Amino acid sequence: MAKIVRVEILQIDLVPPVPRSDAIQSFVAQETPIVRLTDADGVQGIGYSYTIGTGGSSVVALLRDHLAPKLIGREAGEVEAIWKALFFHTHATAVGAITALALAAIDTALWDLRSRKAGLPLHVMAGGAQARVPVYTTEGGWLHKPIDAIVAETVAAKAQGFKGAKIKVGKPTGREDVERLTEVRRAVGGDFALMVDANQCFTVAEAIRRARLYEPLDLDWFEEPLPAEDIDGHVRLARSTSLPIAVGESLYHPSHFREYLQRGACSIVQVDVARIGGITPWLKTAHLAESFNMVVCPHFLMELHVALTCAVPNAAWVEYIPQLDSVTTAGMRIADGHAVPSDRPGLGIAWDWQAIERLAKPASRASFG
């Protein structure tokens, strides 16, 4: 092992390649805090997290003022010890989104460094369970799109080899949602997976009502039907419908998932590597889901999740939402409708540092060591 001798922090803001909207918000910019670690042997690890437009400067401030200084002199290979030490150092602000996002930027950098030193790609370093995972797209299903557009884009996605597509729901009436979904299902047929995502917009009663409207459409899951903090509501909904209930992108610690799983409040685990606090807790959550005989279908960050889903045996899907194309030299590989992890040592993300340096916000820059 070797000690960490330098920590660098910066933030870039990435504009989505297409307009993105759901039932409660629009995704206008990906604020992307980046951490670069260097150990005494000169090996580097790069990690990152994200927001969808607010809070990025707060993540950077937490990294700069409280977390990064604690890394200097730590053994870079002691990933678990570092995660736990930093978690307890910020215990007054945990469990929560800003702290989890800051921890994730560091933890993913540590795993990158660790994997590079071992000469192994992340998907092997973290478990090596699968060679590839099916991929579905969300890019054509945004809520603002008219019916003809979502139909055309979903048909195109099927022709391109995607195995499924996710459609946003939450129109003012259930009839509007069903009309959109019915047209898509008619166009793509029954051999193509369709998922729906409400982005936490419904009450319990309305979620139960809409689930019954959606059931004839043979959906793979009903995602974030209720506010994430309403576990009782999810229990009631799960007991009332045959649709698999998917949750996870708004949960920030493995213990939150444990509560859902123990109470039968979901059947699809959508753990997000940034929002859970990094690769270390992501793997714990995935293995927890496996112990409940449930699949993992992570939210967003496909460039990281392609390796993580291949690391564990119970991952079923990778979500296609490209966001790093402007700051990488190669994208996620897709073959025969499956996401395939990189064989290069580390996270497998081919960063374009010239592009990153051009986009870096001057006020976000900090370095230690």
Buried (B, 14 or more C-beta within 10 A) or exposed (E): EBBBBBBBBBBBBBEBEEEBBBBEBBBBBBBBBBBBBBBBEEBBBBBBBBBBBEBBBBBBBBBBEBBBEBBBEBBBBBBEEBBEBBBEBBEEBBBEBBBBBBBBBBBBBBBBBBBBBEEBBBBBBBBBBBEBBBBBBBBBBBBEBEBEEBBBBBBEBBEEEBBBBBBBBBBEEBEEBBEBBEBBBEBBEEEBBBBBBBBBBBEBEBBBBBBBBBEEBEBBBBBBBBBBEBBEBBBBBBEBBEBBBBBBBBBBBBEBBBEBBEEEBBBBBBBBBBBBBBBBBBBBBBBBBBEBEBBBBBBBBBBBBBBBBBBBBBBBBBBBBBBBBBBBEEEBBBEEBBBBBBEBBBBBBBBBEEBBEEBBBEEBEBEBB
